[in-house]
Amino acid sequence: MRGRLRRYGSTFLVAALSGAFGTILVQGVGVLADLIAGDDIGERTSVQVALALVSVVFFGIAIFVGGLVTSNTVSTVIAGQTRELALFRLIGSSAARLRVQIAVDGLVVGFLGAITGFVLGAALTAASVAVGIATDGIPDLDYVLISPALGAPVVAVALVTWLAAWVGSRRVLDVTPVQAAAASVEPSRDETRARPLRNGVAFALIGVGVLLLVAGIVLGVISMLGVLVGMLGGILSFTGIVLAAPVFMPPILGLVGRMLGRRPTARIAAANAVRNPARSARTTIGLVIGITLVTMFAVAAQNYFDVIERSREQYPADYGDSDRILLLTIGVFAVLFGFSALIAAVGMVNNLSLSVMQRRRELGLLRALGFTKAQVRAMILAESVQMTVAAVGFGLVLGIVYGWAGSQALLGSILGGGFALPGVPWLVLAASAVAAAGLATGASLVPARRATRISPVEALAVE
């Protein structure tokens, strides 16, 4: 068990965050419903239905992103263990058996993480309610914090982690026993493009997802149920984007890399993105996921506040007591933003660190060819810069689109809602981009410094 947690530490952390996120959402639905509706049973019921709908959407997004991060992490781990897995194949273990073992590890780690998150989330909610009552921030009502519904986040997170580990372990099927005596080799650009089934499924998911996203926006003008259609469209389209990342991310990275100049370190960094499309996509898409998630929640929150303010101006009688709702939702969005930023940071830092550490043999070869430690670190920095610029730009676009579409599908049918252009909190997004750049640089340079401390001979002997 200790070995599992060491190997899949980031998976455990993501599962714990997702479990805590789901627990807080389930408990928060009841608390917010009681606060908003007061003693009116009929109003409380309608408020609970609306909040439950929103919590399902937010939790669905959280475990979807957690699953993507886990799948990407498992793929990265397996990519660095090709020779070890090949040795198991050489002594008689089948690829299916190895893959089942990885999936079982994912289930165990996911369940432990979900239980940890449940305890953490329940404690945070109970403490927040107690502090709110003690400081007269909220009324002293009979809040029900423990219910059978709390089992849903634990089960969902464990199953999604298991599924993500199974999906991420598909690379095991490509490992052959003969690779036990050779260095692990990433698929080339031509091999990546010559996957008609995978690429076809990816672009089909993008197409269907975009259509459902548009349908959700249109349906959202009539009913809040449009957000469910929009959420499905967002999940399908973003899944397609992740699957197709090895096709379209390397050219974007290469374009950004060419802007870094003609120094040898910059030229090698730019060429690496195209030469190793699978590795480039795995590393960069983790950053894209993080930026998209944070941007989506920031834009959704901004559009929510804009709609409420506009509706209060148009219908003051119906929105006269909206200040309390705004304060409560500010707290909810702050929690959403915080958890999404944590999940994104964990996935991004882990994948970037693993990617660099697993390239010690490649870095040793560069040292043997005459590169100094400073030049190797400069190359890693150039790669980090091009990944950050490409991923931040792409993630901002996706996040703005998804955040606006989600808020439009959810709020288009309320009084004073209707169709509105997206509101973008540029200051928040700029701060997020700067934070992402700092994390990406640190996550790349710290392991690069450790990797370059060993001699070229030792690095070439590492696999």
BADO-886801 format. One record per residue (C-alpha): x, y, z. Coordinates in steps of 0.1 Angstrom, whole numbers, plus 5000, padded with zeros to 4 digits. Layout:
<atoms>
XYZ/...
</atoms>
This chain:
<atoms>
500050005000/502850245008/504450174974/501050244957/500750584974/504350674966/503850594929/500450744926/500751024951/499351284928/496351054920/495651014957/495751394961/493451454932/490951194945/491051354979/490451694965/487551574944/486051384973/486251694995/484851904967/481851664963/481251635001/481152015005/478852054976/476351794989/476351945024/476352295010/473152234991/471152175022/472752465041/472252715013/468652595007/467752655043/469452995044/467753115012/464352965016/463853015054/460752845067/458752825035/458652455027/457552494991/460252754984/462852535002/461952244979/462352454947/465552604959/466952254968/466052134933/467852424917/470952394940/471052014935/471052074897/473952314900/475852094924/475551794900/476952004872/479852134893/480651794908/480451634874/482951884861/485251824891/485351444888/485651474850/488751694853/490051474881/489651174858/491551354830/494351454853/494651094867/494550934832/497251184820/499351114851/499150734847/500050764810/503150974820/504150724847/503850424823/505750614795/508650634819/508450264829/508450104795/511649904802/510349784836/507049674821/508849504792/510849304818/507649184833/506449084798/509748904792/509348684823/505848584813/503348844825/500648944799/499849304790/496249244801/497349134835/499649434840/496849664829/494449504854/496949554882/497349924873/493549964873/493249794907/495950024921/493850314907/490750184925/492450134958/494250474957/491050644945/488950494973/491450595000/491650944985/487850974983/487550865020/490251115030/488451385010/485151305026/486551345061/488251665052/485151815034/482751715062/485051875088/485452195068/481652225063/480952155100/483552405111/482252675086/478752635099/479852645135/481852965129/478953115110/476553055138/478953165165/479653495147/476053555138/476953525101/474153275096/471053195116/471052905141/468952655122/468652285123/471152205096/471451845085/475051785075/475051405074/472851225049/473050905027/473751134997/477251185010/478150834999/477750944962/480951144960/483050874976/481650604952/481850844922/485450954928/486650594934/485050464902/486250754881/489850714894/489650334886/488350414851/490950684845/493750444856/492350184832/492250434803/495650584811/497250234812/496350154776/499950224766/500849894783/499349714753/502049864731/504949744753/506749434739/509249204757/512049304733/511949654748/513449524780/516849544763/516349884747/515550234756/511950344757/510950524725/507950754721/505850724690/506950944661/504851214645/503950994616/502950714640/500850954659/499051074628/498550714615/495850634641/492650674621/490350514647/491550724677/491751044657/488350984641/486750924675/488451234689/487151464661/483751304662/483551374699/484551734693/481851774666/479051614687/480151804718/480052144701/476552074688/475351974723/477052284737/475052504713/471852314720/472452374757/472752744752/469552754731/467652534756/468952744785/466753034773/463752814780/464752604810/467652554835/467852194823/469852334793/472852334816/472751944817/472851934779/475652194778/477652004804/477451684783/478551884753/481452034772/482551694785/482351524751/484051814732/486851844758/487451474758/487851494720/490351774724/492451574749/492451264726/493351474696/496051674714/499051474699/497751584665/497351954669/499352054700/502851984686/502452224656/501252504680/504252434703/506552434673/505152774662/505652924696/509152764699/510252934667/509453264682/512053204709/515053274686/517753074668/519952974697/520752604698/518852554731/515752724717/515952534684/516252194701/513352284724/511152374694/512152064676/511451834706/507751934706/507351804670/509751514673/507951374704/504251464698/502851214724/505151334751/504551704742/500851654742/500751464776/502751744792/501052034776/497451914779/497851904817/498552274816/495652324792/493252144815/494352364845/494052694826/490652594810/489152484844/490252794863/489253024834/485852854831/484852904867/486153264867/484153354836/481053164848/481253364881/481653694863/478653624840/476553514870/477253844888/476554034856/473153864851/472053914887/473054284886/471254344853/468154154865/468154354897/468154684877/465354564855/463154394881/463954554915/460854414931/461854054924/465554094931/465454334961/466854084985/469553954963/472554084983/472453775006/472353544976/475253724960/477353694992/476553324995/477353254959/480653454961/481653204988/480552904967/482453034937/485553104958/485452734969/484952614934/487852834922/490152724950/489552354944/489752374907/493052564910/494452304934/493452014911/494852194881/498152274899/498651914912/498151764877/500252024860/503252014884/503251634886/503251584848/505851844841/508151704869/507651344857/508351444821/511651604829/512751334854/512051064828/514351234803/517551184822/518950964795/518151224768/519651494789/522751284795/523151234758/523151614753/525751654781/527851384764/527651584731/529051894748/526052074763/526852234796/524552214826/523452574820/522652494784/520552194793/518652404819/518152674793/516652424769/514252304796/513352664803/512752724766/510452424765/508652544796/508152884781/506752754748/504452504766/503252784789/502553024761/500752764739/498752614768/497752934784/496553084751/494652774742/493252724777/492053084780/490053054747/488552724758/487752844793/486053154781/483952954757/482952694782/482452934811/480153154790/478252864775/477652714810/476453034826/474253104795/472652764796/472052794834/470953154837/469353224803/465853124815/465653324848/463853654850/466053924834/468353654819/468153604782/471153604758/474253804768/477753844756/480453684778/481853884807/485653824811/487453904844/490753994827/492554074860/491753724874/492753554842/496053754840/496853654876/496053284867/498353294837/501153434857/500653174884/500652904858/503853034842/505553024876/504352674884/505352544850/508852694852/509452564888/508052224879/510452194850/513652354863/513752184897/513851824884/516051944855/518552064881/518551734899/518751544866/521851734854/523751684887/524651324877/527451274852/526651204815/527850844818/525550774847/522650954830/523050744798/522950424820/519650524836/516450394821/
</atoms>
